[in-house]
Amino acid sequence: MKTFQARYKLLFPLVLSGVIATIVLSYWFLPAVLAFYKVYWLFIFVAAIVVLTPLGNRRLGEMPPSKKLPHWILQVLIFEISLLAVFWGICVLVGLKMPLFSEAQPQLFTQTLSYLSTQLGIFSWAAIAVIACAMGTVSYRQQQDAYLSTTLRPLLRTQPNSAFELIVNALPRTATLFAFSGTFALYVLLIAGILVPQPLSSLTGLSLLSGIFFFLLVILTTNNFIKRKIYLFTINIRMPLLFRLICFLLLLTLLVIVLSLFLGSTFEKRPSMPGVVHAFLRHGWISNWRLFAIFWWLSWTPITAIFIAKLSRGRSLRSIILTVCALPMVLGILSYNDYLPLDKIPIWLSIVIALMGLFIFLAIISPDYAFDSIMQTYLPKPGVIKYRASDRFLINIFQFSALMICIYLATGIVLLGLLFFIFMLLLSVMLPAISAILLKKNTH
């Protein structure tokens, strides 16, 4: 029998080397890092092959679609629009409501949409469409649980349940945690920025009061006593998962507001830029923002692909790719040609639309039958669901969100993007090294 034993002593040097590599790449080679993601044009190439060849006629499973074509297209479009609205809200916060260490960026959403669509190949919707087709094929045609490892197994020629596959499967799960935590953190700041704008703004940057704020926020969200109370609350309360997610968001928002009122100042002050932020701004603020935007979309890619595959059972690969890519392509063209004047919309209306988008998005993904596979980030084979309690996952989101709030208030989008970059480098680029070094095989 083959088992795997972790070499924990090697974990720290591996993580440290990944952090150092990320810092070096971000500091000296950020333009090259951004240019590297043009590799996502390969997904456009793959999608075009599927659409233009008989391969596009293949369907996800033998069963006919459960919904009529217009209904299915409407479901996919609502899902896409809600996620785009969530990203719009983040752009409103970073570009207008709380633009730390940068001038206001009223066109940040349309400019970023144009950049992702025209320079990175409809990023990341082409990738989402192709991955949805691949995972749907594994689940509905091959009757297997579609993890990332099983989807990539024919390409990488890996052995089932190998060390490499175990670590590959950790990548989308961690991406899901980062996606929820980063989004919740920025929406907490968006809501708190509406209610207590001046006290919250006075706690940005690095100062004694902001340090106390960060310390208290982290302690209050990681303290074992409080964590146990929250855990028991999630177990005992009888409400749908959607409202539990909203409760966690509002609870963290309330905590930030209370601490801001106690520690913040009513006097307007410009946050002092930490030296580390100034150093990483050598390539410009917009480059650091693009780095964050790329990784934000990457972190949502696995569960977005899984959900679209769930909706598309019985559909042809061609119809899935065309439907998923149509709206982002149109929006990309409109934003590139300045035909999408969203900056003319009042900021309060932009925030309302963003909050509605977040609510709709959470409502779509929060039913128990869908959220189980989202937490584990896999597409189950038909008729089989591996149940996993959501309580610990929600607490992890709560804690990581608090950490990301502190990072954003202290350093703006610069180090938050760097945090996402560190995660991606450690769990994607370094996967072969980690699987070979961190795990050793024992045979009994």
C-alpha positions as a Markdown table, in Angstrom:
| # | Residue | x | y | z |
|---|---|---|---|---|
| 1 | Met | 0.0 | 0.0 | 0.0 |
| 2 | Lys | 1.3 | 3.4 | -0.9 |
| 3 | Thr | 1.0 | 6.3 | 1.4 |
| 4 | Phe | 2.4 | 9.8 | 1.5 |
| 5 | Gln | 4.1 | 11.4 | 4.5 |
| 6 | Ala | 4.5 | 15.1 | 4.7 |
| 7 | Arg | 8.0 | 16.6 | 5.2 |
| 8 | Tyr | 6.9 | 19.5 | 7.3 |
| 9 | Lys | 10.4 | 20.7 | 7.9 |
| 10 | Leu | 10.7 | 21.6 | 4.3 |
| 11 | Leu | 7.4 | 23.5 | 4.3 |
| 12 | Phe | 8.9 | 26.8 | 5.6 |
| 13 | Pro | 11.8 | 27.1 | 3.2 |
| 14 | Leu | 9.5 | 26.2 | 0.3 |
| 15 | Val | 7.0 | 28.9 | 1.3 |
| 16 | Leu | 9.8 | 31.4 | 2.0 |
| 17 | Ser | 11.4 | 30.8 | -1.4 |
| 18 | Gly | 8.0 | 31.3 | -3.1 |
| 19 | Val | 7.4 | 34.5 | -1.2 |
| 20 | Ile | 10.9 | 35.8 | -2.2 |
| 21 | Ala | 10.4 | 34.8 | -5.8 |
| 22 | Thr | 7.0 | 36.6 | -5.9 |
| 23 | Ile | 8.5 | 39.8 | -4.4 |
| 24 | Val | 11.3 | 39.7 | -6.9 |
| 25 | Leu | 9.0 | 39.2 | -9.9 |
| 26 | Ser | 6.6 | 41.9 | -8.7 |
| 27 | Tyr | 9.3 | 44.4 | -7.9 |
| 28 | Trp | 11.6 | 44.0 | -11.0 |
| 29 | Phe | 9.6 | 42.2 | -13.6 |
| 30 | Leu | 5.9 | 43.2 | -13.1 |
| 31 | Pro | 5.4 | 44.1 | -16.8 |
| 32 | Ala | 6.8 | 40.7 | -17.8 |
| 33 | Val | 4.4 | 39.0 | -15.3 |
| 34 | Leu | 1.4 | 40.8 | -16.8 |
| 35 | Ala | 2.6 | 40.0 | -20.3 |
| 36 | Phe | 2.9 | 36.3 | -19.3 |
| 37 | Tyr | -0.9 | 36.1 | -18.9 |
| 38 | Lys | -1.3 | 36.6 | -22.6 |
| 39 | Val | -0.9 | 32.9 | -22.7 |
| 40 | Tyr | -4.6 | 32.8 | -22.0 |
| 41 | Trp | -5.1 | 33.5 | -25.7 |
| 42 | Leu | -4.5 | 29.7 | -26.0 |
| 43 | Phe | -8.0 | 29.2 | -24.5 |
| 44 | Ile | -9.4 | 31.3 | -27.4 |
| 45 | Phe | -7.5 | 29.0 | -29.7 |
| 46 | Val | -8.9 | 25.9 | -28.1 |
| 47 | Ala | -12.4 | 27.4 | -27.9 |
| 48 | Ala | -12.2 | 28.2 | -31.7 |
| 49 | Ile | -11.2 | 24.6 | -32.5 |
| 50 | Val | -14.1 | 23.2 | -30.5 |
| 51 | Val | -16.6 | 25.6 | -32.1 |
| 52 | Leu | -15.4 | 25.2 | -35.7 |
| 53 | Thr | -15.0 | 21.4 | -35.7 |
| 54 | Pro | -17.3 | 18.4 | -35.2 |
| 55 | Leu | -16.0 | 18.3 | -31.6 |
| 56 | Gly | -18.4 | 21.1 | -30.8 |
| 57 | Asn | -21.3 | 18.7 | -31.5 |
| 58 | Arg | -20.4 | 16.6 | -28.5 |
| 59 | Arg | -22.8 | 17.0 | -25.6 |
| 60 | Leu | -22.3 | 17.0 | -21.8 |
| 61 | Gly | -23.9 | 13.7 | -21.1 |
| 62 | Glu | -26.5 | 11.6 | -22.9 |
| 63 | Met | -29.5 | 13.1 | -21.1 |
| 64 | Pro | -31.4 | 15.9 | -22.8 |
| 65 | Pro | -31.1 | 19.4 | -21.4 |
| 66 | Ser | -33.5 | 19.9 | -18.4 |
| 67 | Lys | -34.3 | 23.5 | -19.5 |
| 68 | Lys | -35.3 | 25.1 | -22.8 |
| 69 | Leu | -32.6 | 27.0 | -24.7 |
| 70 | Pro | -33.8 | 30.5 | -23.9 |
| 71 | His | -34.2 | 29.7 | -20.2 |
| 72 | Trp | -30.7 | 28.2 | -20.1 |
| 73 | Ile | -29.1 | 31.2 | -21.9 |
| 74 | Leu | -30.9 | 33.6 | -19.5 |
| 75 | Gln | -29.5 | 31.6 | -16.5 |
| 76 | Val | -26.0 | 31.8 | -17.8 |
| 77 | Leu | -26.3 | 35.5 | -18.6 |
| 78 | Ile | -27.7 | 36.4 | -15.2 |
| 79 | Phe | -24.8 | 34.5 | -13.6 |
| 80 | Glu | -22.3 | 36.3 | -15.7 |
| 81 | Ile | -23.9 | 39.7 | -15.1 |
| 82 | Ser | -24.0 | 39.2 | -11.4 |
| 83 | Leu | -20.3 | 38.4 | -11.2 |
| 84 | Leu | -19.4 | 41.3 | -13.4 |
| 85 | Ala | -21.5 | 43.5 | -11.1 |
| 86 | Val | -19.5 | 42.2 | -8.1 |
| 87 | Phe | -16.3 | 43.2 | -9.9 |
| 88 | Trp | -17.8 | 46.6 | -10.7 |
| 89 | Gly | -18.4 | 47.2 | -7.0 |
| 90 | Ile | -14.7 | 46.4 | -6.3 |
| 91 | Cys | -13.7 | 48.9 | -9.0 |
| 92 | Val | -15.9 | 51.5 | -7.4 |
| 93 | Leu | -14.3 | 51.0 | -4.0 |
| 94 | Val | -10.7 | 50.9 | -5.3 |
| 95 | Gly | -11.1 | 53.6 | -8.0 |
| 96 | Leu | -13.6 | 56.1 | -6.4 |
| 97 | Lys | -14.8 | 55.4 | -2.9 |
| 98 | Met | -11.4 | 54.6 | -1.3 |
| 99 | Pro | -8.6 | 55.0 | -3.8 |
| 100 | Leu | -5.5 | 54.5 | -1.6 |
| 101 | Phe | -2.2 | 55.9 | -2.8 |
| 102 | Ser | -3.7 | 56.8 | -6.2 |
| 103 | Glu | -5.8 | 59.5 | -7.8 |
| 104 | Ala | -9.5 | 58.7 | -8.4 |
| 105 | Gln | -10.1 | 56.3 | -11.3 |
| 106 | Pro | -13.7 | 56.8 | -12.5 |
| 107 | Gln | -13.2 | 54.6 | -15.6 |
| 108 | Leu | -11.4 | 51.8 | -13.8 |
| 109 | Phe | -14.1 | 49.2 | -14.5 |
| 110 | Thr | -14.3 | 49.9 | -18.2 |
| 111 | Gln | -10.6 | 50.3 | -18.6 |
| 112 | Thr | -9.9 | 47.0 | -16.8 |
| 113 | Leu | -12.7 | 45.2 | -18.8 |
| 114 | Ser | -11.1 | 46.5 | -22.0 |
| 115 | Tyr | -7.6 | 45.3 | -20.9 |
| 116 | Leu | -8.8 | 41.8 | -19.9 |
| 117 | Ser | -10.9 | 41.3 | -23.0 |
| 118 | Thr | -8.6 | 42.7 | -25.7 |
| 119 | Gln | -5.1 | 42.0 | -24.4 |
| 120 | Leu | -5.7 | 38.7 | -22.5 |
| 121 | Gly | -8.2 | 36.9 | -24.6 |
| 122 | Ile | -11.6 | 37.6 | -23.0 |
| 123 | Phe | -10.0 | 36.9 | -19.7 |
| 124 | Ser | -11.0 | 34.7 | -18.0 |
| 125 | Trp | -14.3 | 33.8 | -19.7 |
| 126 | Ala | -12.7 | 31.8 | -22.5 |
| 127 | Ala | -10.9 | 29.8 | -19.9 |
| 128 | Ile | -14.1 | 29.3 | -17.9 |
| 129 | Ala | -15.9 | 28.0 | -21.0 |
| 130 | Val | -13.2 | 25.5 | -21.9 |
| 131 | Ile | -12.8 | 24.3 | -18.3 |
| 132 | Ala | -16.6 | 24.0 | -17.9 |
| 133 | Cys | -16.6 | 21.8 | -21.1 |
| 134 | Ala | -13.7 | 19.7 | -19.8 |
| 135 | Met | -15.1 | 19.1 | -16.3 |
| 136 | Gly | -18.6 | 18.5 | -17.7 |
| 137 | Thr | -17.2 | 15.9 | -20.0 |
| 138 | Val | -15.4 | 14.1 | -17.2 |
| 139 | Ser | -18.5 | 14.2 | -14.9 |
| 140 | Tyr | -21.4 | 13.6 | -17.3 |
| 141 | Arg | -19.8 | 11.5 | -20.1 |
| 142 | Gln | -17.1 | 9.6 | -18.2 |
| 143 | Gln | -19.2 | 9.3 | -15.0 |
| 144 | Gln | -16.3 | 10.4 | -12.7 |
| 145 | Asp | -16.0 | 13.1 | -10.1 |
| 146 | Ala | -14.4 | 16.0 | -12.0 |
| 147 | Tyr | -11.6 | 17.4 | -9.8 |
| 148 | Leu | -8.9 | 19.5 | -11.4 |
| 149 | Ser | -6.6 | 16.5 | -11.3 |
| 150 | Thr | -9.0 | 14.1 | -13.0 |
| 151 | Thr | -9.7 | 16.7 | -15.7 |
| 152 | Leu | -5.9 | 17.2 | -16.4 |
| 153 | Arg | -5.0 | 13.5 | -16.0 |
| 154 | Pro | -5.1 | 12.7 | -19.8 |
| 155 | Leu | -2.9 | 15.7 | -20.5 |
| 156 | Leu | -0.4 | 15.3 | -17.7 |
| 157 | Arg | -0.4 | 11.4 | -17.6 |
| 158 | Thr | -0.5 | 11.4 | -13.8 |
| 159 | Gln | -1.4 | 8.4 | -11.6 |
| 160 | Pro | -4.7 | 8.4 | -9.7 |
| 161 | Asn | -4.3 | 9.7 | -6.1 |
| 162 | Ser | -0.7 | 10.5 | -6.6 |
| 163 | Ala | 1.0 | 13.2 | -4.6 |
| 164 | Phe | 0.9 | 15.6 | -7.5 |
| 165 | Glu | -2.9 | 15.1 | -7.9 |
| 166 | Leu | -3.5 | 15.7 | -4.2 |
| 167 | Ile | -1.7 | 19.0 | -4.4 |
| 168 | Val | -3.3 | 20.0 | -7.7 |
| 169 | Asn | -6.7 | 19.5 | -6.1 |
| 170 | Ala | -5.7 | 21.9 | -3.3 |
| 171 | Leu | -5.2 | 24.7 | -5.8 |
| 172 | Pro | -8.9 | 25.4 | -6.8 |
| 173 | Arg | -10.0 | 24.9 | -3.2 |
| 174 | Thr | -7.6 | 27.5 | -1.9 |
| 175 | Ala | -8.6 | 29.7 | -4.9 |
| 176 | Thr | -12.2 | 29.5 | -3.8 |
| 177 | Leu | -11.3 | 30.6 | -0.3 |
| 178 | Phe | -9.3 | 33.5 | -1.6 |
| 179 | Ala | -12.1 | 34.5 | -4.0 |
| 180 | Phe | -14.8 | 34.7 | -1.3 |
| 181 | Ser | -12.5 | 36.3 | 1.3 |
| 182 | Gly | -11.1 | 39.0 | -1.0 |
| 183 | Thr | -14.5 | 39.8 | -2.3 |
| 184 | Phe | -16.1 | 39.9 | 1.2 |
| 185 | Ala | -13.2 | 42.1 | 2.5 |
| 186 | Leu | -13.6 | 44.7 | -0.2 |
| 187 | Tyr | -17.4 | 44.7 | 0.1 |
| 188 | Val | -17.2 | 45.2 | 3.9 |
| 189 | Leu | -15.0 | 48.3 | 3.2 |
| 190 | Leu | -17.5 | 49.5 | 0.5 |
| 191 | Ile | -20.4 | 49.3 | 2.9 |
| 192 | Ala | -18.5 | 50.7 | 5.9 |
| 193 | Gly | -17.2 | 53.5 | 3.7 |
| 194 | Ile | -20.7 | 54.6 | 3.0 |
| 195 | Leu | -21.8 | 54.6 | 6.6 |
| 196 | Val | -18.6 | 55.9 | 8.3 |
| 197 | Pro | -16.4 | 57.3 | 5.5 |
| 198 | Gln | -14.3 | 59.7 | 7.5 |
| 199 | Pro | -13.4 | 57.6 | 10.6 |
| 200 | Leu | -12.6 | 54.6 | 8.3 |
| 201 | Ser | -10.5 | 56.8 | 5.9 |
| 202 | Ser | -8.5 | 58.1 | 8.9 |
| 203 | Leu | -7.3 | 54.5 | 9.7 |
| 204 | Thr | -5.7 | 53.9 | 6.3 |
| 205 | Gly | -1.9 | 53.7 | 5.9 |
| 206 | Leu | 0.4 | 52.8 | 8.8 |
| 207 | Ser | 0.0 | 54.7 | 12.0 |
| 208 | Leu | -0.4 | 54.0 | 15.7 |
| 209 | Leu | -4.2 | 54.1 | 15.6 |
| 210 | Ser | -4.4 | 52.0 | 12.4 |
| 211 | Gly | -2.1 | 49.5 | 14.0 |
| 212 | Ile | -4.4 | 49.2 | 17.0 |
| 213 | Phe | -7.4 | 48.9 | 14.6 |
| 214 | Phe | -5.7 | 46.0 | 12.7 |
| 215 | Phe | -4.6 | 44.3 | 15.9 |
| 216 | Leu | -8.1 | 44.4 | 17.4 |
| 217 | Leu | -9.7 | 43.3 | 14.2 |
| 218 | Val | -7.5 | 40.3 | 13.8 |
| 219 | Ile | -7.7 | 39.3 | 17.5 |
| 220 | Leu | -11.5 | 39.6 | 17.5 |
| 221 | Thr | -11.8 | 37.4 | 14.4 |
| 222 | Thr | -9.3 | 34.7 | 15.4 |
| 223 | Asn | -9.8 | 34.5 | 19.1 |
| 224 | Asn | -10.7 | 30.9 | 20.0 |
| 225 | Phe | -13.6 | 31.9 | 22.3 |
| 226 | Ile | -15.2 | 34.2 | 19.7 |
| 227 | Lys | -14.5 | 31.7 | 16.9 |
| 228 | Arg | -16.2 | 29.0 | 19.0 |
| 229 | Lys | -19.2 | 31.2 | 19.5 |
| 230 | Ile | -19.5 | 31.9 | 15.8 |
| 231 | Tyr | -19.1 | 28.2 | 15.1 |
| 232 | Leu | -21.9 | 27.3 | 17.4 |
| 233 | Phe | -24.0 | 30.1 | 15.9 |
| 234 | Thr | -23.6 | 28.7 | 12.4 |
| 235 | Ile | -24.5 | 25.2 | 13.7 |
| 236 | Asn | -27.5 | 26.1 | 15.8 |
| 237 | Ile | -29.1 | 28.8 | 13.7 |
| 238 | Arg | -31.8 | 27.5 | 11.3 |
| 239 | Met | -31.6 | 29.7 | 8.2 |
| 240 | Pro | -30.6 | 29.2 | 4.5 |
| 241 | Leu | -27.0 | 29.3 | 3.6 |
| 242 | Leu | -27.6 | 32.6 | 1.7 |
| 243 | Phe | -28.6 | 34.4 | 4.8 |
| 244 | Arg | -25.7 | 32.9 | 6.8 |
| 245 | Leu | -23.3 | 34.3 | 4.2 |
| 246 | Ile | -25.0 | 37.7 | 4.4 |
| 247 | Cys | -24.9 | 37.5 | 8.2 |
| 248 | Phe | -21.1 | 36.9 | 8.2 |
| 249 | Leu | -20.7 | 39.8 | 5.8 |
| 250 | Leu | -22.8 | 42.2 | 7.9 |
| 251 | Leu | -21.2 | 41.0 | 11.2 |
| 252 | Leu | -17.7 | 41.8 | 9.9 |
| 253 | Thr | -19.0 | 45.1 | 8.5 |
| 254 | Leu | -20.5 | 46.0 | 12.0 |
| 255 | Leu | -17.2 | 45.1 | 13.6 |
| 256 | Val | -15.2 | 47.4 | 11.2 |
| 257 | Ile | -17.7 | 50.2 | 11.8 |
| 258 | Val | -17.6 | 50.0 | 15.6 |
| 259 | Leu | -13.8 | 49.9 | 15.7 |
| 260 | Ser | -13.7 | 52.8 | 13.2 |
| 261 | Leu | -16.0 | 54.9 | 15.4 |
| 262 | Phe | -13.9 | 54.2 | 18.5 |
| 263 | Leu | -10.4 | 54.6 | 16.9 |
| 264 | Gly | -11.0 | 56.7 | 13.8 |
| 265 | Ser | -10.8 | 60.5 | 13.5 |
| 266 | Thr | -13.3 | 62.9 | 12.1 |
| 267 | Phe | -10.6 | 65.1 | 10.7 |
| 268 | Glu | -9.6 | 64.6 | 7.1 |
| 269 | Lys | -6.1 | 63.4 | 6.7 |
| 270 | Arg | -4.1 | 62.0 | 3.8 |
| 271 | Pro | -2.7 | 58.5 | 4.5 |
| 272 | Ser | 1.0 | 58.3 | 4.6 |
| 273 | Met | 2.4 | 55.9 | 2.0 |
| 274 | Pro | 4.4 | 53.0 | 3.5 |
| 275 | Gly | 7.8 | 52.6 | 2.1 |
| 276 | Val | 7.0 | 49.1 | 0.8 |
| 277 | Val | 4.1 | 50.5 | -1.2 |
| 278 | His | 6.2 | 53.2 | -2.7 |
| 279 | Ala | 8.8 | 50.7 | -3.7 |
| 280 | Phe | 6.2 | 48.5 | -5.5 |
| 281 | Leu | 4.6 | 51.4 | -7.3 |
| 282 | Arg | 7.8 | 51.8 | -9.4 |
| 283 | His | 5.8 | 50.3 | -12.3 |
| 284 | Gly | 2.8 | 52.4 | -11.7 |
| 285 | Trp | -0.4 | 52.0 | -9.7 |
| 286 | Ile | -2.4 | 50.7 | -12.7 |
| 287 | Ser | 0.0 | 47.8 | -13.2 |
| 288 | Asn | -0.4 | 46.7 | -9.6 |
| 289 | Trp | -4.2 | 47.0 | -10.0 |
| 290 | Arg | -4.1 | 44.8 | -13.2 |
| 291 | Leu | -2.1 | 42.2 | -11.3 |
| 292 | Phe | -4.9 | 42.1 | -8.6 |
| 293 | Ala | -7.7 | 42.0 | -11.2 |
| 294 | Ile | -6.1 | 39.1 | -13.0 |
| 295 | Phe | -5.7 | 37.0 | -9.8 |
| 296 | Trp | -9.2 | 38.0 | -8.6 |
| 297 | Trp | -10.7 | 36.6 | -11.8 |
| 298 | Leu | -8.4 | 33.6 | -11.7 |
| 299 | Ser | -9.6 | 32.8 | -8.1 |
| 300 | Trp | -13.2 | 32.7 | -9.3 |
| 301 | Thr | -12.5 | 30.7 | -12.4 |
| 302 | Pro | -12.8 | 27.1 | -10.9 |
| 303 | Ile | -16.2 | 27.5 | -9.2 |
| 304 | Thr | -17.5 | 29.6 | -12.1 |
| 305 | Ala | -16.6 | 26.9 | -14.5 |
| 306 | Ile | -18.1 | 24.2 | -12.3 |
| 307 | Phe | -21.4 | 26.1 | -11.9 |
| 308 | Ile | -21.7 | 26.7 | -15.7 |
| 309 | Ala | -21.0 | 23.0 | -16.3 |
| 310 | Lys | -23.9 | 22.2 | -13.8 |
| 311 | Leu | -26.2 | 24.5 | -15.7 |
| 312 | Ser | -25.2 | 23.1 | -19.1 |
| 313 | Arg | -25.7 | 19.3 | -18.7 |
| 314 | Gly | -27.0 | 18.0 | -22.0 |
| 315 | Arg | -25.8 | 21.0 | -24.0 |
| 316 | Ser | -23.3 | 20.9 | -26.8 |
| 317 | Leu | -19.8 | 22.1 | -26.3 |
| 318 | Arg | -20.3 | 24.6 | -29.1 |
| 319 | Ser | -23.4 | 26.2 | -27.5 |
| 320 | Ile | -21.6 | 26.4 | -24.1 |
| 321 | Ile | -18.6 | 28.2 | -25.4 |
| 322 | Leu | -20.6 | 30.6 | -27.6 |
| 323 | Thr | -23.0 | 31.5 | -24.8 |
| 324 | Val | -20.4 | 32.0 | -22.1 |
| 325 | Cys | -18.1 | 34.1 | -24.3 |
| 326 | Ala | -20.7 | 36.2 | -26.1 |
| 327 | Leu | -21.5 | 38.8 | -23.4 |
| 328 | Pro | -17.8 | 39.3 | -22.2 |
| 329 | Met | -16.8 | 39.7 | -25.9 |
| 330 | Val | -19.5 | 42.4 | -26.5 |
| 331 | Leu | -18.7 | 44.2 | -23.3 |
| 332 | Gly | -15.0 | 44.1 | -24.2 |
| 333 | Ile | -15.5 | 45.6 | -27.6 |
| 334 | Leu | -17.8 | 48.3 | -26.2 |
| 335 | Ser | -15.4 | 49.3 | -23.5 |
| 336 | Tyr | -12.4 | 49.3 | -25.9 |
| 337 | Asn | -14.3 | 51.7 | -28.1 |
| 338 | Asp | -15.5 | 53.9 | -25.2 |
| 339 | Tyr | -19.1 | 52.9 | -25.9 |
| 340 | Leu | -19.7 | 51.9 | -22.3 |
| 341 | Pro | -20.0 | 55.1 | -20.3 |
| 342 | Leu | -20.5 | 53.5 | -16.9 |
| 343 | Asp | -18.4 | 56.3 | -15.3 |
| 344 | Lys | -21.3 | 58.7 | -16.0 |
| 345 | Ile | -23.5 | 56.7 | -13.6 |
| 346 | Pro | -23.8 | 58.3 | -10.1 |
| 347 | Ile | -21.6 | 56.5 | -7.6 |
| 348 | Trp | -24.6 | 55.7 | -5.3 |
| 349 | Leu | -26.3 | 53.9 | -8.1 |
| 350 | Ser | -23.1 | 52.0 | -9.0 |
| 351 | Ile | -22.9 | 50.8 | -5.4 |
| 352 | Val | -26.6 | 49.8 | -5.4 |
| 353 | Ile | -26.1 | 47.8 | -8.6 |
| 354 | Ala | -23.0 | 46.2 | -7.2 |
| 355 | Leu | -24.7 | 45.2 | -3.9 |
| 356 | Met | -27.6 | 43.7 | -5.9 |
| 357 | Gly | -25.1 | 41.8 | -8.0 |
| 358 | Leu | -23.5 | 40.4 | -4.9 |
| 359 | Phe | -26.8 | 39.3 | -3.5 |
| 360 | Ile | -27.9 | 37.7 | -6.7 |
| 361 | Phe | -24.5 | 35.9 | -7.2 |
| 362 | Leu | -24.6 | 34.5 | -3.6 |
| 363 | Ala | -28.3 | 33.5 | -4.1 |
| 364 | Ile | -27.3 | 31.6 | -7.2 |
| 365 | Ile | -24.4 | 29.6 | -5.7 |
| 366 | Ser | -25.7 | 29.1 | -2.1 |
| 367 | Pro | -28.2 | 26.3 | -2.5 |
| 368 | Asp | -26.9 | 23.3 | -0.5 |
| 369 | Tyr | -26.7 | 21.0 | -3.5 |
| 370 | Ala | -24.5 | 23.6 | -5.3 |
| 371 | Phe | -22.4 | 24.9 | -2.4 |
| 372 | Asp | -21.2 | 21.4 | -1.4 |
| 373 | Ser | -19.3 | 21.0 | -4.7 |
| 374 | Ile | -18.2 | 24.7 | -4.6 |
| 375 | Met | -16.5 | 24.3 | -1.2 |
| 376 | Gln | -14.7 | 21.2 | -2.4 |
| 377 | Thr | -14.3 | 22.7 | -5.9 |
| 378 | Tyr | -15.2 | 19.7 | -8.0 |
| 379 | Leu | -18.1 | 18.7 | -10.2 |
| 380 | Pro | -19.6 | 15.4 | -8.9 |
| 381 | Lys | -20.7 | 12.6 | -11.1 |
| 382 | Pro | -24.5 | 12.5 | -11.6 |
| 383 | Gly | -26.4 | 11.4 | -8.6 |
| 384 | Val | -23.5 | 11.5 | -6.2 |
| 385 | Ile | -22.7 | 14.4 | -3.8 |
| 386 | Lys | -20.0 | 14.3 | -1.1 |
| 387 | Tyr | -21.6 | 16.3 | 1.8 |
| 388 | Arg | -19.3 | 18.7 | 3.7 |
| 389 | Ala | -20.5 | 21.0 | 6.5 |
| 390 | Ser | -20.2 | 24.6 | 5.5 |
| 391 | Asp | -19.5 | 25.9 | 9.1 |
| 392 | Arg | -15.7 | 25.8 | 9.1 |
| 393 | Phe | -15.5 | 27.1 | 5.5 |
| 394 | Leu | -17.6 | 30.1 | 6.5 |
| 395 | Ile | -15.4 | 30.8 | 9.5 |
| 396 | Asn | -12.3 | 30.6 | 7.4 |
| 397 | Ile | -13.9 | 33.2 | 5.0 |
| 398 | Phe | -14.6 | 35.4 | 8.0 |
| 399 | Gln | -11.0 | 35.2 | 9.3 |
| 400 | Phe | -9.3 | 35.6 | 5.9 |
| 401 | Ser | -11.6 | 38.6 | 5.1 |
| 402 | Ala | -10.5 | 40.4 | 8.2 |
| 403 | Leu | -6.8 | 39.8 | 7.3 |
| 404 | Met | -7.4 | 41.2 | 3.8 |
| 405 | Ile | -9.2 | 44.2 | 5.2 |
| 406 | Cys | -6.1 | 45.0 | 7.2 |
| 407 | Ile | -3.9 | 44.6 | 4.2 |
| 408 | Tyr | -6.0 | 46.8 | 2.0 |
| 409 | Leu | -6.3 | 49.6 | 4.6 |
| 410 | Ala | -2.6 | 49.5 | 5.3 |
| 411 | Thr | -1.2 | 49.2 | 1.8 |
| 412 | Gly | -4.0 | 49.6 | -0.7 |
| 413 | Ile | -4.4 | 47.3 | -3.6 |
| 414 | Val | -0.6 | 46.8 | -4.0 |
| 415 | Leu | 0.1 | 44.2 | -1.3 |
| 416 | Leu | -3.4 | 42.7 | -1.6 |
| 417 | Gly | -2.5 | 41.9 | -5.2 |
| 418 | Leu | 0.9 | 40.6 | -4.1 |
| 419 | Leu | -0.9 | 38.3 | -1.6 |
| 420 | Phe | -2.9 | 36.8 | -4.4 |
| 421 | Phe | 0.2 | 36.5 | -6.5 |
| 422 | Ile | 2.1 | 34.6 | -3.7 |
| 423 | Phe | -0.8 | 32.2 | -3.5 |
| 424 | Met | -0.9 | 31.6 | -7.3 |
| 425 | Leu | 2.9 | 31.1 | -7.5 |
| 426 | Leu | 3.1 | 28.7 | -4.6 |
| 427 | Leu | 0.2 | 26.6 | -5.6 |
| 428 | Ser | 0.5 | 26.6 | -9.4 |
| 429 | Val | 4.0 | 27.3 | -10.7 |
| 430 | Met | 5.7 | 25.4 | -7.8 |
| 431 | Leu | 3.4 | 22.4 | -7.8 |
| 432 | Pro | 5.9 | 20.0 | -9.3 |
| 433 | Ala | 8.6 | 21.0 | -6.9 |
| 434 | Ile | 6.3 | 20.8 | -3.9 |
| 435 | Ser | 5.0 | 17.4 | -4.8 |
| 436 | Ala | 8.5 | 16.0 | -5.3 |
| 437 | Ile | 10.1 | 17.6 | -2.3 |
| 438 | Leu | 7.4 | 18.1 | 0.4 |
| 439 | Leu | 5.9 | 14.6 | 0.1 |
| 440 | Lys | 7.8 | 11.3 | 0.3 |
| 441 | Lys | 6.3 | 8.0 | -0.6 |
| 442 | Asn | 6.2 | 5.0 | 1.7 |
| 443 | Thr | 5.3 | 1.5 | 0.7 |
| 444 | His | 3.9 | -1.0 | 3.2 |
